[in-house]
C-alpha cells in the first residue's frame, strides 16, 4: 500500500528536499492551500486534501483538514484490525507522516496588530493534526522542525524510523502545542491571576552549568513578549552563565530604576515622587551600579558617567572585583579605561562609543552587553517545590511622605532620602543603605536582622568616608541619611545611626513598635520619614 504524507506548513524552509525524497520513494503527498501551491511550483506532485475529504476548504481557509477522513487516517492504529476495518468501510486512507508547523502566533502577538488581525494567526488545524499524529506516534512520523528532516530521511532510507525517535518527535509536538496554547491564553486573559498559570517559553541557550558546577541549566525566553534581556546584544566576551545572567538582570534593573532616557523609562516611583514631593529638584541623570552575588555593592548618581562611576567604585572597591557594572548611559573612553583596569565579568550599558569598545575588547573574556531596552515586566515568578509563586513587579516607591518626628529633614537631604529608597529596593533583605550625595556609601543586605544590616552599612560608610578624607577625595563629614527596606521593630537601629552621625532616617513604618523608634529619634534629635511601602527582596 502506498504511504501518504500530509504537508501543511507556514515556514516552508527545507520542505522541497523532504517532499522530493518522499515522492522518489513512492510516497503520495497530501496538501492544501499555500503549501500545495508551493510544492507544485517546485514540480512536486500533490494530491489536494479536498480529494481525500470530498469537501472543499471553506471559511477563507479556516476549515481544510478538520475532517474525519484526515483524523481517522492519523489516529487509526495499524495493529488494531477493527480500526483498519472501519477505515476500509468508510473509504478512508492511512496517513503515515505529517510535516506541519504553525502560524507564527508567537511573533505576531508581539507585532502590535489589532485583535482581529491577531486572531487570524491562531492556528486551529495545525495543532489538531499534530496532536492526533503525536498520539499515534508508533504509526505516524511527525515533523515540526526543519532540524529533524534529515534524521527522518535517514531513518526511512534505512527502512524504519526508530520508535524512540518517533516518541521524541511526539514529545516535541506536545511541548510546542502546550507553549502555543499558553501564548494564546496569555493573549486573551485579562486576569492578573487566572485559575491556571500559562507559561510559554522557548529555550534559547543551554548553559555550561547552573548556580554551581554540578547543576545543569538552560535559559528560556518568553515566546509572546520581549524583555530587557531579549533585546540585549553581546558585543564581546565569553558566553554568559547562569550566575552571570541573574546578576546582569539585577544590575540592569537597578541602573534603570534611576531612569533610562534612551528608552523613555523614568525612575522607579517617579509618579509617587511627583505626587508627594512636587517641588523636589531634578536628580543627576547618570546612574552607575556595581553588583556582586546578586546584590548591589555600589550605586551612585552623577552629572557625568565619570562622576557616577567614581562614586560607585569608591562605595566598595573590594567587592566590585569580579562583579558586574551597569550604566544607564553609553560608556565613553574615559570610563572604559578605568573599567578595563579592573577584573569584571560584565559591563552593560545602552551603548558604547567606538573608542570605549576598542579599549574594553582588549580584555578577551570580558562580556560587553549592549542593552537598549529598560525592564518592563509586570509580574515576577519564582519556583517553589511543587509550583510557582507569582507576584506583581515592584513598581511603587512611596505611598506617603510623613515626617513622624519633631525634627524635620533638611530640604537638602530629601533627594538623598529618595535615592536611598530607590537603592534599598534592589538590595537583599534585611537591607539598609547609607547615603551621601546621591551615592550609596554603605550597603548592608541579606542579614537576618535589621540591626546587623544597619551596623554593616554604617561601618562600611565610616571606612569609606575616612579613606576619602585621607586621600583628599572627600571632606570627612559623615553621611546624614539612612534608608531601610522595612520598618524597625526596635529602636536599636536609631541608636547606632545617631552614634554614626546620621541625621535623617527614611523607612516604611508599620511596626507595632513604631513609637519606640520615633521616641528614640526625638530623644536623639533625628528626623524620620515614613513612606508606607516596604521593599523586601528575598
C-alpha positions as CSV (number, residue, x, y, z in Angstrom):
1,X,0.0,0.0,0.0
2,X,1.3,3.4,-1.0
3,X,2.3,5.5,2.0
4,X,1.0,9.0,2.4
5,X,2.4,12.2,3.9
6,X,0.4,15.3,4.8
7,X,2.2,18.7,4.4
8,X,0.8,21.9,5.9
9,X,3.5,24.4,6.8
10,X,3.8,28.2,7.3
11,X,7.6,28.0,7.3
12,X,8.4,26.2,4.0
13,X,12.2,26.1,4.5
14,X,13.5,22.7,3.7
15,X,10.3,21.0,2.6
16,X,11.3,20.6,-1.0
17,X,14.1,18.3,-0.2
18,X,11.9,16.3,2.2
19,X,9.0,16.1,-0.3
20,X,11.2,15.2,-3.2
21,X,12.7,12.3,-1.2
22,X,9.3,11.0,-0.3
23,X,8.0,11.2,-3.9
24,X,11.1,9.5,-5.2
25,X,10.5,6.8,-2.6
26,X,6.9,6.2,-3.8
27,X,5.0,8.2,-1.3
28,X,1.9,10.3,-2.0
29,X,1.9,13.9,-0.8
30,X,-1.3,15.4,0.5
31,X,-1.5,19.1,1.0
32,X,-3.7,22.2,0.6
33,X,-3.6,25.9,0.2
34,X,-0.3,27.7,0.0
35,X,1.7,24.7,0.9
36,X,0.3,22.7,-2.1
37,X,0.9,25.6,-4.4
38,X,4.5,25.9,-3.2
39,X,5.2,22.2,-3.7
40,X,3.6,22.3,-7.2
41,X,5.7,25.3,-8.2
42,X,8.7,23.1,-7.4
43,X,7.4,20.3,-9.6
44,X,6.3,18.1,-6.6
45,X,3.1,16.2,-7.4
46,X,0.5,16.9,-4.8
47,X,-2.9,15.4,-4.0
48,X,-5.3,18.1,-2.7
49,X,-6.7,17.3,0.7
50,X,-10.2,18.0,-0.7
51,X,-10.0,14.9,-2.9
52,X,-9.5,12.8,0.3
53,X,-12.2,14.5,2.3
54,X,-14.6,15.1,-0.5
55,X,-15.2,18.5,0.9
56,X,-13.6,21.8,-0.3
57,X,-11.9,24.1,2.1
58,X,-14.2,26.9,3.3
59,X,-14.5,29.9,5.5
60,X,-11.5,31.6,3.9
61,X,-9.3,28.6,4.5
62,X,-10.2,28.2,8.2
63,X,-11.6,24.7,7.5
64,X,-9.4,22.5,5.4
65,X,-8.1,19.5,7.3
66,X,-10.7,19.3,10.1
67,X,-12.4,16.2,8.7
68,X,-12.8,12.6,9.8
69,X,-11.0,11.4,6.7
70,X,-7.9,13.2,7.8
71,X,-8.0,12.4,11.5
72,X,-9.1,8.8,11.1
73,X,-6.1,8.3,8.8
74,X,-3.9,9.7,11.5
75,X,-5.4,8.1,14.6
76,X,-6.0,4.6,13.3
77,X,-3.8,2.0,14.9
78,X,-2.2,-0.3,12.4
79,X,-2.2,-3.2,15.0
80,X,-5.9,-2.9,15.6
81,X,-8.0,-4.8,13.0
82,X,-11.2,-3.0,13.9
83,X,-9.6,0.4,13.2
84,X,-8.4,-0.8,9.8
85,X,-11.8,-2.3,9.0
86,X,-13.5,1.0,9.9
87,X,-11.2,2.9,7.6
88,X,-11.9,0.5,4.8
89,X,-15.7,0.7,5.4
90,X,-15.6,4.5,5.3
91,X,-13.2,4.6,2.4
92,X,-10.5,6.4,4.4
93,X,-6.8,6.0,3.8
94,X,-3.9,5.9,6.3
95,X,-1.6,8.9,6.7
96,X,1.9,7.8,7.7
97,X,3.8,11.1,8.1
98,X,2.9,14.7,8.8
99,X,5.0,17.7,8.2
100,X,3.3,20.6,9.9
101,X,4.4,23.9,11.5
102,X,2.1,26.5,12.9
103,X,1.0,30.0,12.1
104,X,3.5,32.4,13.7
105,X,1.4,33.5,16.6
106,X,4.5,33.9,18.8
107,X,5.9,36.6,16.5
108,X,2.6,38.2,15.5
109,X,1.4,38.6,19.1
110,X,4.3,40.9,19.7
111,X,3.7,42.9,16.5
112,X,1.1,45.3,17.8
113,X,-1.6,44.1,15.5
114,X,-5.3,44.6,16.2
115,X,-7.3,41.9,17.9
116,X,-9.0,40.9,14.6
117,X,-5.6,40.6,12.9
118,X,-4.0,38.7,15.7
119,X,-6.8,36.2,15.9
120,X,-6.2,35.2,12.3
121,X,-2.8,33.9,13.3
122,X,-4.2,31.5,15.8
123,X,-3.7,28.1,14.2
124,X,-6.5,25.6,14.7
125,X,-6.0,22.9,12.1
126,X,-2.2,22.6,12.6
127,X,-2.2,21.8,16.3
128,X,-5.1,19.4,15.8
129,X,-3.3,17.5,13.2
130,X,-0.1,17.4,15.3
131,X,-1.8,16.2,18.4
132,X,-3.6,13.5,16.6
133,X,-0.4,12.3,14.9
134,X,1.6,12.5,18.2
135,X,-1.0,10.4,20.0
136,X,-0.4,7.7,17.4
137,X,3.4,8.2,17.1
138,X,4.1,4.5,16.8
139,X,2.5,4.5,13.4
140,X,2.9,8.2,12.3
141,X,6.1,10.2,11.9
142,X,5.6,13.8,13.0
143,X,7.8,16.7,11.8
144,X,7.5,20.2,13.3
145,X,11.1,21.4,12.9
146,X,13.4,21.7,10.0
147,X,16.2,20.3,12.1
148,X,14.6,16.8,12.2
149,X,14.0,16.4,8.5
150,X,17.4,14.8,7.7
151,X,17.2,12.3,10.5
152,X,13.8,11.1,9.4
153,X,15.0,10.8,5.8
154,X,18.0,8.8,7.1
155,X,15.6,6.5,9.0
156,X,13.3,6.0,6.1
157,X,16.3,5.2,3.9
158,X,17.4,2.6,6.4
159,X,13.9,1.0,6.4
160,X,12.4,2.4,9.6
161,X,12.3,5.5,11.8
162,X,13.1,4.1,15.3
163,X,10.3,4.2,17.8
164,X,12.4,6.1,20.4
165,X,13.0,8.8,17.9
166,X,9.3,8.9,16.9
167,X,8.4,9.3,20.6
168,X,10.8,12.2,20.8
169,X,9.1,13.8,17.8
170,X,5.8,13.3,19.5
171,X,7.1,14.9,22.7
172,X,8.2,17.9,20.7
173,X,4.6,18.2,19.4
174,X,3.0,18.3,22.8
175,X,5.8,20.7,24.0
176,X,5.1,23.0,21.1
177,X,1.3,22.9,21.3
178,X,1.4,23.5,25.0
179,X,3.5,26.6,24.6
180,X,1.4,27.7,21.6
181,X,-1.9,27.3,23.6
182,X,-0.3,29.1,26.6
183,X,0.6,32.1,24.4
184,X,-2.9,32.3,23.0
185,X,-4.3,32.0,26.5
186,X,-2.0,34.8,27.8
187,X,-3.1,37.0,25.0
188,X,-6.8,36.6,25.8
189,X,-6.6,36.5,29.6
190,X,-7.5,39.8,31.4
191,X,-7.0,38.4,34.9
192,X,-3.8,39.1,36.8
193,X,-4.0,35.7,38.5
194,X,-6.1,33.2,36.4
195,X,-7.2,29.8,37.5
196,X,-4.3,28.2,35.6
197,X,-1.0,29.9,35.1
198,X,0.0,29.6,31.4
199,X,3.7,29.7,30.6
200,X,5.1,29.9,27.0
201,X,8.8,29.8,26.9
202,X,11.4,28.7,24.4
203,X,14.9,27.5,25.2
204,X,17.4,29.9,23.7
205,X,20.6,28.7,25.3
206,X,22.0,25.6,27.1
207,X,24.3,26.9,29.9
208,X,27.5,25.3,30.9
209,X,26.2,24.8,34.4
210,X,23.8,26.3,36.9
211,X,24.4,28.1,40.1
212,X,27.2,25.6,40.9
213,X,29.2,23.4,38.6
214,X,27.3,20.2,39.3
215,X,24.0,21.7,38.4
216,X,22.7,21.7,34.8
217,X,20.9,24.8,33.5
218,X,19.3,26.5,30.4
219,X,18.0,29.9,29.5
220,X,14.4,30.4,28.3
221,X,12.7,33.4,26.9
222,X,9.0,34.1,26.6
223,X,7.7,33.3,23.1
224,X,5.0,36.0,23.2
225,X,6.7,39.0,24.8
226,X,10.1,40.6,24.8
227,X,12.0,42.0,27.7
228,X,15.2,43.8,28.5
229,X,17.3,40.6,28.2
230,X,15.8,39.6,24.9
231,X,16.8,42.9,23.5
232,X,20.4,42.8,24.7
233,X,23.3,42.2,22.3
234,X,26.5,40.7,23.5
235,X,29.3,42.6,21.7
236,X,32.3,40.7,23.1
237,X,33.5,38.2,25.6
238,X,32.8,34.7,26.9
239,X,29.4,33.0,26.8
240,X,27.3,34.0,29.8
241,X,26.5,31.5,32.5
242,X,23.6,31.1,35.0
243,X,25.0,33.4,37.7
244,X,26.1,36.0,35.1
245,X,22.6,36.2,33.7
246,X,21.0,36.6,37.1
247,X,23.5,39.3,38.1
248,X,23.1,41.0,34.8
249,X,19.3,41.1,35.2
250,X,19.6,42.7,38.7
251,X,22.3,45.2,37.7
252,X,20.3,46.4,34.7
253,X,17.1,46.7,36.7
254,X,18.9,48.7,39.4
255,X,20.5,51.1,36.9
256,X,17.2,51.6,35.1
257,X,15.5,52.3,38.4
258,X,17.2,55.7,38.2
259,X,15.9,56.3,34.6
260,X,16.9,55.2,31.1
261,X,16.4,58.2,28.8
262,X,17.3,56.3,25.7
263,X,14.2,54.1,26.2
264,X,12.0,56.8,27.7
265,X,11.8,55.0,31.0
266,X,11.7,57.1,34.1
267,X,12.9,56.4,37.6
268,X,11.3,53.9,40.0
269,X,8.3,55.6,41.6
270,X,8.6,58.7,39.6
271,X,4.9,59.3,39.8
272,X,4.9,58.8,43.5
273,X,7.7,61.4,44.0
274,X,6.0,63.9,41.7
275,X,2.7,63.5,43.7
276,X,4.2,63.7,47.2
277,X,7.2,65.9,46.6
278,X,6.3,68.1,43.6
279,X,9.0,70.7,44.4
280,X,11.9,68.4,44.6
281,X,14.6,69.3,42.1
282,X,15.9,67.1,39.3
283,X,18.2,64.2,40.1
284,X,21.6,63.8,38.4
285,X,20.8,61.9,35.3
286,X,23.5,59.3,35.2
287,X,23.5,56.1,37.2
288,X,26.2,53.5,37.7
289,X,25.7,50.3,39.6
290,X,28.1,47.5,40.7
291,X,26.6,44.1,41.5
292,X,28.2,41.1,43.2
293,X,26.5,37.8,44.1
294,X,23.1,39.2,43.0
295,X,23.1,42.2,45.3
296,X,24.4,45.8,44.7
297,X,27.8,46.7,46.2
298,X,27.7,50.2,44.7
299,X,25.1,52.6,43.4
300,X,25.5,56.2,42.6
301,X,24.2,59.1,40.5
302,X,26.3,61.8,38.9
303,X,26.1,64.6,36.3
304,X,28.5,62.6,34.2
305,X,29.4,58.9,33.9
306,X,32.8,59.7,35.3
307,X,31.3,61.1,38.4
308,X,28.8,58.3,38.8
309,X,31.4,55.6,38.3
310,X,33.9,57.2,40.7
311,X,31.2,57.3,43.5
312,X,30.1,53.7,42.7
313,X,33.6,52.3,42.8
314,X,34.6,54.0,46.0
315,X,31.4,52.7,47.6
316,X,33.1,49.3,47.8
317,X,36.3,49.0,45.9
318,X,36.8,45.4,47.2
319,X,33.5,43.8,46.3
320,X,33.4,45.2,42.8
321,X,36.2,42.8,41.9
322,X,34.8,40.1,39.7
323,X,31.4,41.8,39.6
324,X,29.1,43.5,37.1
325,X,28.9,47.2,36.3
326,X,25.7,48.6,34.7
327,X,25.4,52.2,33.4
328,X,22.2,53.8,32.3
329,X,24.1,55.9,29.7
330,X,26.5,54.9,26.9
331,X,30.1,54.2,28.1
332,X,32.8,56.5,26.9
333,X,36.6,56.0,26.5
334,X,37.5,57.8,29.8
335,X,35.3,55.4,31.9
336,X,36.2,52.4,29.7
337,X,39.9,52.9,30.6
338,X,39.0,52.8,34.3
339,X,36.7,49.8,33.9
340,X,39.4,47.9,31.9
341,X,41.8,48.3,34.9
342,X,39.6,46.0,36.9
343,X,38.6,42.4,36.7
344,X,34.9,42.5,35.8
345,X,32.7,39.8,34.5
346,X,30.2,42.0,32.6
347,X,29.7,45.6,31.6
348,X,26.2,46.6,30.5
349,X,25.1,49.9,29.0
350,X,22.7,51.3,26.4
351,X,25.7,51.6,24.1
352,X,29.5,52.0,23.9
353,X,31.3,54.6,21.8
354,X,33.8,53.2,19.3
355,X,36.9,54.0,21.4
356,X,35.4,52.6,24.6
357,X,34.6,49.4,22.8
358,X,38.1,49.1,21.4
359,X,39.6,49.6,24.9
360,X,37.2,47.0,26.6
361,X,37.6,44.4,23.8
362,X,41.3,44.2,24.7
363,X,40.1,42.1,27.7
364,X,39.5,38.8,26.0
365,X,36.9,37.3,28.4
366,X,35.1,40.5,29.4
367,X,31.4,40.3,28.5
368,X,30.3,43.6,26.9
369,X,26.5,43.9,26.7
370,X,24.5,46.5,24.8
371,X,21.1,46.9,26.4
372,X,18.8,49.3,24.5
373,X,15.7,48.5,26.4
374,X,14.7,49.0,30.1
375,X,12.9,46.3,32.1
376,X,9.1,46.5,31.8
377,X,8.0,43.2,33.4
378,X,4.6,43.4,35.1
379,X,4.9,40.2,37.1
380,X,7.6,38.1,38.7
381,X,7.7,34.3,39.1
382,X,9.9,32.2,41.4
383,X,9.8,28.4,41.6
384,X,8.9,26.6,44.8
385,X,8.9,22.8,45.2
386,X,5.6,21.9,43.6
387,X,4.7,25.2,42.0
388,X,5.3,28.8,41.3
389,X,4.9,32.0,43.3
390,X,3.7,34.8,41.2
391,X,3.5,38.5,42.2
392,X,3.3,41.9,40.7
393,X,6.7,43.5,40.0
394,X,7.7,46.2,42.4
395,X,6.9,49.4,40.6
396,X,5.8,51.6,43.6
397,X,8.2,53.6,45.7
398,X,6.2,55.7,48.2
399,X,2.6,55.6,49.5
400,X,3.1,58.7,51.6
401,X,5.7,61.1,52.8
402,X,5.1,61.5,56.5
403,X,7.5,63.2,58.9
404,X,6.8,61.4,62.2
405,X,9.4,63.2,64.4
406,X,9.7,66.6,65.9
407,X,12.8,67.3,63.8
408,X,12.3,67.9,60.1
409,X,14.5,66.6,57.3
410,X,16.9,69.2,55.9
411,X,15.5,70.0,52.5
412,X,18.9,69.4,51.0
413,X,18.7,65.8,52.2
414,X,15.4,64.9,50.6
415,X,17.0,63.9,47.3
416,X,19.3,61.5,49.2
417,X,16.3,60.1,51.0
418,X,14.5,59.3,47.7
419,X,17.8,57.9,46.3
420,X,18.1,55.7,49.4
421,X,14.6,54.2,49.0
422,X,15.2,53.5,45.3
423,X,18.5,51.9,46.1
424,X,17.3,49.8,49.0
425,X,14.6,48.2,46.8
426,X,17.3,46.2,45.0
427,X,19.3,45.1,48.0
428,X,18.5,41.8,49.6
429,X,16.5,42.0,52.9
430,X,17.1,42.8,55.6
431,X,18.6,45.9,53.8
432,X,19.9,49.2,54.9
433,X,21.6,51.8,52.7
434,X,23.6,54.8,54.0
435,X,23.6,57.7,51.5
436,X,25.7,60.7,50.9
437,X,25.5,63.0,47.9
438,X,23.3,60.6,45.8
439,X,25.6,57.7,46.4
440,X,25.4,54.5,48.5
441,X,28.3,54.9,50.8
442,X,27.4,51.9,52.9
443,X,25.2,48.9,51.9
444,X,24.1,46.2,54.4
445,X,22.0,43.5,52.9
446,X,20.9,39.9,53.2
447,X,21.2,40.0,57.0
448,X,18.8,38.0,59.3
449,X,18.1,41.0,61.5
450,X,17.9,44.7,60.8
451,X,20.4,45.9,63.4
452,X,23.2,43.8,61.7
453,X,22.3,45.3,58.3
454,X,22.5,48.8,59.8
455,X,25.8,48.1,61.6
456,X,27.3,46.7,58.4
457,X,26.1,49.6,56.3
458,X,27.3,52.2,58.8
459,X,30.7,50.6,59.4
460,X,31.3,50.5,55.6
461,X,30.2,54.1,55.3
462,X,32.6,55.2,58.1
463,X,35.5,53.4,56.4
464,X,34.8,54.8,53.0
465,X,34.5,58.4,54.3
466,X,37.7,58.0,56.3
467,X,39.6,56.8,53.2
468,X,38.2,59.6,51.1
469,X,39.2,62.2,53.7
470,X,42.7,60.8,54.0
471,X,43.2,60.9,50.2
472,X,41.6,64.3,49.9
473,X,38.7,63.0,47.8
474,X,36.2,63.9,50.5
475,X,35.6,66.4,53.3
476,X,35.4,63.7,56.0
477,X,31.9,64.6,57.1
478,X,29.7,61.7,58.0
479,X,26.7,60.6,55.9
480,X,23.5,62.1,57.0
481,X,20.8,59.7,55.5
482,X,19.9,56.1,56.2
483,X,17.3,54.2,54.3
484,X,15.7,50.9,55.3
485,X,13.7,48.5,53.2
486,X,11.2,47.7,56.0
487,X,10.1,49.0,59.4
488,X,12.2,49.0,62.6
489,X,10.8,46.5,65.2
490,X,13.1,48.0,67.8
491,X,14.8,51.4,68.4
492,X,18.3,49.9,68.2
493,X,18.9,51.0,64.6
494,X,18.1,54.6,65.6
495,X,20.6,54.4,68.3
496,X,23.5,53.1,66.1
497,X,22.5,55.5,63.3
498,X,22.7,58.5,65.6
499,X,26.0,57.5,67.0
500,X,27.4,57.3,63.4
501,X,26.2,60.8,62.6
502,X,23.0,60.0,60.7
503,X,20.5,62.9,61.0
504,X,17.6,61.6,58.9
505,X,16.1,58.1,58.5
506,X,13.6,57.0,55.9
507,X,11.7,53.8,56.3
508,X,8.2,52.4,55.5
509,X,6.9,52.3,59.1
510,X,4.1,49.9,60.0
511,X,5.6,48.1,63.1
512,X,3.5,47.8,66.2
513,X,6.6,49.3,67.8
514,X,6.9,52.3,65.5
515,X,6.5,54.6,68.5
516,X,9.7,53.3,70.1
517,X,11.8,54.3,67.1
518,X,10.0,57.7,66.8
519,X,10.6,58.3,70.5
520,X,14.3,57.4,70.1
521,X,14.6,59.8,67.2
522,X,13.0,62.6,69.2
523,X,15.3,61.9,72.1
524,X,18.4,62.0,69.9
525,X,17.3,64.8,67.6
526,X,16.9,62.8,64.4
527,X,14.3,63.2,61.7
528,X,12.3,60.2,60.5
529,X,10.1,59.8,57.5
530,X,7.6,57.1,56.9
531,X,6.8,56.1,53.3
532,X,4.1,53.5,53.8
533,X,5.6,51.0,51.3
534,X,8.2,48.3,52.2
535,X,10.7,46.9,49.8
536,X,11.5,43.3,50.9
537,X,13.7,41.5,48.4
538,X,14.4,37.9,49.2
